[in-house]
Amino acid sequence: MEFLSLSIPLWVIFLVVIIVLLLVWQFLRFTLRIFVFFFLFFALLMILDFIGAFSWIQETFLSPFL
């Protein structure tokens, strides 16, 4: 196969494609883990807000100092 007037073996092209696919897969796994972490973090914040944990902390610990 010729590319830019250079003869490139077919196995080199396959090797590059496999390496690129592995790098893309690793990047997608990393971004998916970060997405799941932030999703769970904000879900936990919303649940704590719904049950009134932050109001309780504010009334119990912060109101004597204000």
N, CA, C and O atoms as a GROMACS GRO file, in nm:
protein
  264
    1MET      N    1   0.085  -0.117   0.000
    1MET     CA    2   0.000   0.000   0.000
    1MET      C    3   0.089   0.124   0.000
    1MET      O    4   0.188   0.131   0.072
    2GLU      N    5   0.052   0.219  -0.081
    2GLU     CA    6   0.133   0.340  -0.089
    2GLU      C    7   0.057   0.458  -0.031
    2GLU      O    8  -0.062   0.479  -0.055
    3PHE      N    9   0.131   0.534   0.048
    3PHE     CA   10   0.074   0.653   0.110
    3PHE      C   11   0.180   0.762   0.106
    3PHE      O   12   0.288   0.745   0.163
    4LEU      N   13   0.150   0.871   0.041
    4LEU     CA   14   0.244   0.982   0.023
    4LEU      C   15   0.375   0.932  -0.040
    4LEU      O   16   0.484   0.968   0.002
    5SER      N   17   0.360   0.849  -0.140
    5SER     CA   18   0.470   0.790  -0.217
    5SER      C   19   0.564   0.706  -0.130
    5SER      O   20   0.680   0.688  -0.166
    6LEU      N   21   0.514   0.656  -0.018
    6LEU     CA   22   0.590   0.565   0.067
    6LEU      C   23   0.519   0.431   0.069
    6LEU      O   24   0.397   0.425   0.075
    7SER      N   25   0.594   0.326   0.063
    7SER     CA   26   0.536   0.193   0.068
    7SER      C   27   0.527   0.150   0.214
    7SER      O   28   0.628   0.132   0.282
    8ILE      N   29   0.403   0.135   0.261
    8ILE     CA   30   0.379   0.097   0.401
    8ILE      C   31   0.324  -0.045   0.403
    8ILE      O   32   0.226  -0.074   0.334
    9PRO      N   33   0.385  -0.132   0.479
    9PRO     CA   34   0.333  -0.270   0.487
    9PRO      C   35   0.195  -0.272   0.554
    9PRO      O   36   0.162  -0.188   0.637
   10LEU      N   37   0.119  -0.370   0.514
   10LEU     CA   38  -0.017  -0.381   0.565
   10LEU      C   39  -0.018  -0.412   0.715
   10LEU      O   40  -0.108  -0.366   0.785
   11TRP      N   41   0.079  -0.486   0.765
   11TRP     CA   42   0.081  -0.520   0.907
   11TRP      C   43   0.107  -0.396   0.993
   11TRP      O   44   0.063  -0.390   1.108
   12VAL      N   45   0.180  -0.297   0.938
   12VAL     CA   46   0.203  -0.173   1.013
   12VAL      C   47   0.073  -0.095   1.027
   12VAL      O   48   0.046  -0.037   1.132
   13ILE      N   49  -0.007  -0.095   0.923
   13ILE     CA   50  -0.136  -0.025   0.928
   13ILE      C   51  -0.226  -0.092   1.031
   13ILE      O   52  -0.291  -0.024   1.110
   14PHE      N   53  -0.231  -0.226   1.029
   14PHE     CA   54  -0.312  -0.297   1.128
   14PHE      C   55  -0.263  -0.271   1.269
   14PHE      O   56  -0.344  -0.254   1.361
   15LEU      N   57  -0.134  -0.267   1.289
   15LEU     CA   58  -0.077  -0.241   1.420
   15LEU      C   59  -0.115  -0.101   1.470
   15LEU      O   60  -0.151  -0.084   1.586
   16VAL      N   61  -0.106  -0.003   1.382
   16VAL     CA   62  -0.142   0.134   1.420
   16VAL      C   63  -0.290   0.143   1.453
   16VAL      O   64  -0.329   0.210   1.548
   17VAL      N   65  -0.373   0.075   1.374
   17VAL     CA   66  -0.517   0.077   1.400
   17VAL      C   67  -0.548   0.012   1.535
   17VAL      O   68  -0.630   0.064   1.610
   18ILE      N   69  -0.484  -0.098   1.566
   18ILE     CA   70  -0.507  -0.165   1.694
   18ILE      C   71  -0.461  -0.077   1.810
   18ILE      O   72  -0.530  -0.068   1.912
   19ILE      N   73  -0.348  -0.011   1.796
   19ILE     CA   74  -0.299   0.077   1.902
   19ILE      C   75  -0.393   0.195   1.923
   19ILE      O   76  -0.422   0.233   2.036
   20VAL      N   77  -0.441   0.252   1.813
   20VAL     CA   78  -0.535   0.364   1.824
   20VAL      C   79  -0.664   0.319   1.891
   20VAL      O   80  -0.718   0.390   1.975
   21LEU      N   81  -0.714   0.202   1.853
   21LEU     CA   82  -0.836   0.151   1.916
   21LEU      C   83  -0.817   0.127   2.065
   21LEU      O   84  -0.907   0.156   2.144
   22LEU      N   85  -0.703   0.074   2.105
   22LEU     CA   86  -0.676   0.054   2.247
   22LEU      C   87  -0.669   0.186   2.323
   22LEU      O   88  -0.720   0.196   2.434
   23LEU      N   89  -0.605   0.285   2.263
   23LEU     CA   90  -0.598   0.416   2.329
   23LEU      C   91  -0.736   0.481   2.342
   23LEU      O   92  -0.767   0.540   2.446
   24VAL      N   93  -0.816   0.469   2.238
   24VAL     CA   94  -0.952   0.525   2.244
   24VAL      C   95  -1.034   0.453   2.350
   24VAL      O   96  -1.110   0.516   2.424
   25TRP      N   97  -1.021   0.320   2.359
   25TRP     CA   98  -1.093   0.244   2.459
   25TRP      C   99  -1.052   0.284   2.600
   25TRP      O  100  -1.137   0.299   2.688
   26GLN      N  101  -0.923   0.302   2.623
   26GLN     CA  102  -0.876   0.344   2.755
   26GLN      C  103  -0.930   0.483   2.790
   26GLN      O  104  -0.970   0.507   2.904
   27PHE      N  105  -0.931   0.572   2.693
   27PHE     CA  106  -0.984   0.707   2.717
   27PHE      C  107  -1.133   0.701   2.750
   27PHE      O  108  -1.180   0.770   2.840
   28LEU      N  109  -1.209   0.620   2.676
   28LEU     CA  110  -1.352   0.608   2.703
   28LEU      C  111  -1.378   0.546   2.841
   28LEU      O  112  -1.469   0.589   2.911
   29ARG      N  113  -1.299   0.448   2.880
   29ARG     CA  114  -1.315   0.390   3.014
   29ARG      C  115  -1.288   0.495   3.121
   29ARG      O  116  -1.361   0.503   3.220
   30PHE      N  117  -1.184   0.575   3.102
   30PHE     CA  118  -1.150   0.680   3.198
   30PHE      C  119  -1.263   0.783   3.209
   30PHE      O  120  -1.303   0.819   3.320
   31THR      N  121  -1.313   0.830   3.095
   31THR     CA  122  -1.419   0.931   3.100
   31THR      C  123  -1.548   0.874   3.157
   31THR      O  124  -1.623   0.945   3.224
   32LEU      N  125  -1.575   0.746   3.131
   32LEU     CA  126  -1.694   0.684   3.188
   32LEU      C  127  -1.684   0.674   3.339
   32LEU      O  128  -1.782   0.696   3.410
   33ARG      N  129  -1.566   0.640   3.389
   33ARG     CA  130  -1.548   0.634   3.535
   33ARG      C  131  -1.564   0.771   3.599
   33ARG      O  132  -1.625   0.782   3.705
   34ILE      N  133  -1.511   0.873   3.536
   34ILE     CA  134  -1.528   1.009   3.591
   34ILE      C  135  -1.674   1.050   3.588
   34ILE      O  136  -1.723   1.111   3.683
   35PHE      N  137  -1.745   1.017   3.479
   35PHE     CA  138  -1.887   1.049   3.470
   35PHE      C  139  -1.966   0.979   3.581
   35PHE      O  140  -2.051   1.041   3.645
   36VAL      N  141  -1.939   0.851   3.604
   36VAL     CA  142  -2.009   0.777   3.709
   36VAL      C  143  -1.978   0.836   3.846
   36VAL      O  144  -2.067   0.847   3.930
   37PHE      N  145  -1.852   0.873   3.869
   37PHE     CA  146  -1.816   0.933   3.998
   37PHE      C  147  -1.894   1.062   4.022
   37PHE      O  148  -1.953   1.078   4.128
   38PHE      N  149  -1.895   1.153   3.924
   38PHE     CA  150  -1.966   1.279   3.943
   38PHE      C  151  -2.116   1.258   3.952
   38PHE      O  152  -2.183   1.328   4.028
   39PHE      N  153  -2.170   1.163   3.876
   39PHE     CA  154  -2.312   1.135   3.883
   39PHE      C  155  -2.350   1.087   4.023
   39PHE      O  156  -2.449   1.135   4.081
   40LEU      N  157  -2.272   0.994   4.078
   40LEU     CA  158  -2.302   0.944   4.213
   40LEU      C  159  -2.282   1.052   4.319
   40LEU      O  160  -2.357   1.059   4.416
   41PHE      N  161  -2.180   1.135   4.300
   41PHE     CA  162  -2.154   1.243   4.396
   41PHE      C  163  -2.271   1.341   4.400
   41PHE      O  164  -2.319   1.376   4.508
   42PHE      N  165  -2.318   1.385   4.283
   42PHE     CA  166  -2.429   1.480   4.281
   42PHE      C  167  -2.560   1.415   4.322
   42PHE      O  168  -2.647   1.481   4.379
   43ALA      N  169  -2.577   1.286   4.293
   43ALA     CA  170  -2.696   1.215   4.340
   43ALA      C  171  -2.695   1.208   4.492
   43ALA      O  172  -2.799   1.226   4.556
   44LEU      N  173  -2.580   1.182   4.551
   44LEU     CA  174  -2.569   1.181   4.697
   44LEU      C  175  -2.598   1.318   4.756
   44LEU      O  176  -2.666   1.328   4.859
   45LEU      N  177  -2.549   1.424   4.693
   45LEU     CA  178  -2.580   1.559   4.741
   45LEU      C  179  -2.729   1.587   4.735
   45LEU      O  180  -2.785   1.646   4.828
   46MET      N  181  -2.794   1.546   4.627
   46MET     CA  182  -2.938   1.570   4.614
   46MET      C  183  -3.016   1.490   4.717
   46MET      O  184  -3.114   1.540   4.773
   47ILE      N  185  -2.974   1.368   4.744
   47ILE     CA  186  -3.042   1.286   4.845
   47ILE      C  187  -3.025   1.346   4.984
   47ILE      O  188  -3.120   1.354   5.061
   48LEU      N  189  -2.904   1.390   5.016
   48LEU     CA  190  -2.880   1.453   5.147
   48LEU      C  191  -2.960   1.582   5.161
   48LEU      O  192  -3.009   1.613   5.269
   49ASP      N  193  -2.973   1.657   5.054
   49ASP     CA  194  -3.052   1.779   5.058
   49ASP      C  195  -3.200   1.745   5.075
   49ASP      O  196  -3.272   1.816   5.147
   50PHE      N  197  -3.246   1.640   5.010
   50PHE     CA  198  -3.386   1.601   5.018
   50PHE      C  199  -3.424   1.558   5.159
   50PHE      O  200  -3.534   1.590   5.206
   51ILE      N  201  -3.335   1.486   5.228
   51ILE     CA  202  -3.370   1.442   5.363
   51ILE      C  203  -3.339   1.548   5.469
   51ILE      O  204  -3.368   1.528   5.587
   52GLY      N  205  -3.282   1.659   5.428
   52GLY     CA  206  -3.262   1.770   5.519
   52GLY      C  207  -3.134   1.765   5.599
   52GLY      O  208  -3.126   1.826   5.706
   53ALA      N  209  -3.035   1.696   5.551
   53ALA     CA  210  -2.910   1.683   5.625
   53ALA      C  211  -2.837   1.817   5.635
   53ALA      O  212  -2.778   1.848   5.739
   54PHE      N  213  -2.840   1.895   5.530
   54PHE     CA  214  -2.768   2.023   5.533
   54PHE      C  215  -2.838   2.124   5.623
   54PHE      O  216  -2.771   2.204   5.689
   55SER      N  217  -2.969   2.122   5.626
   55SER     CA  218  -3.042   2.209   5.718
   55SER      C  219  -3.012   2.171   5.862
   55SER      O  220  -2.995   2.258   5.948
   56TRP      N  221  -3.006   2.042   5.889
   56TRP     CA  222  -2.975   1.995   6.025
   56TRP      C  223  -2.834   2.039   6.065
   56TRP      O  224  -2.814   2.084   6.178
   57ILE      N  225  -2.737   2.026   5.975
   57ILE     CA  226  -2.601   2.069   6.005
   57ILE      C  227  -2.597   2.220   6.030
   57ILE      O  228  -2.528   2.266   6.121
   58GLN      N  229  -2.671   2.295   5.950
   58GLN     CA  230  -2.672   2.440   5.966
   58GLN      C  231  -2.736   2.479   6.099
   58GLN      O  232  -2.684   2.566   6.170
   59GLU      N  233  -2.846   2.417   6.132
   59GLU     CA  234  -2.914   2.451   6.258
   59GLU      C  235  -2.835   2.404   6.380
   59GLU      O  236  -2.833   2.474   6.482
   60THR      N  237  -2.772   2.290   6.371
   60THR     CA  238  -2.706   2.232   6.488
   60THR      C  239  -2.569   2.295   6.513
   60THR      O  240  -2.537   2.332   6.625
   61PHE      N  241  -2.491   2.306   6.409
   61PHE     CA  242  -2.351   2.346   6.428
   61PHE      C  243  -2.322   2.492   6.396
   61PHE      O  244  -2.234   2.552   6.457
   62LEU      N  245  -2.395   2.549   6.301
   62LEU     CA  246  -2.359   2.684   6.258
   62LEU      C  247  -2.440   2.793   6.327
   62LEU      O  248  -2.390   2.905   6.344
   63SER      N  249  -2.564   2.764   6.366
   63SER     CA  250  -2.646   2.870   6.424
   63SER      C  251  -2.593   2.923   6.558
   63SER      O  252  -2.614   3.042   6.584
   64PRO      N  253  -2.527   2.846   6.642
   64PRO     CA  254  -2.475   2.907   6.766
   64PRO      C  255  -2.365   3.010   6.740
   64PRO      O  256  -2.342   3.098   6.824
   65PHE      N  257  -2.299   3.000   6.628
   65PHE     CA  258  -2.189   3.094   6.601
   65PHE      C  259  -2.234   3.217   6.526
   65PHE      O  260  -2.156   3.312   6.512
   66LEU      N  261  -2.358   3.219   6.476
   66LEU     CA  262  -2.402   3.334   6.396
   66LEU      C  263  -2.471   3.438   6.478
   66LEU      O  264  -2.514   3.540   6.425
   0.00000   0.00000   0.00000
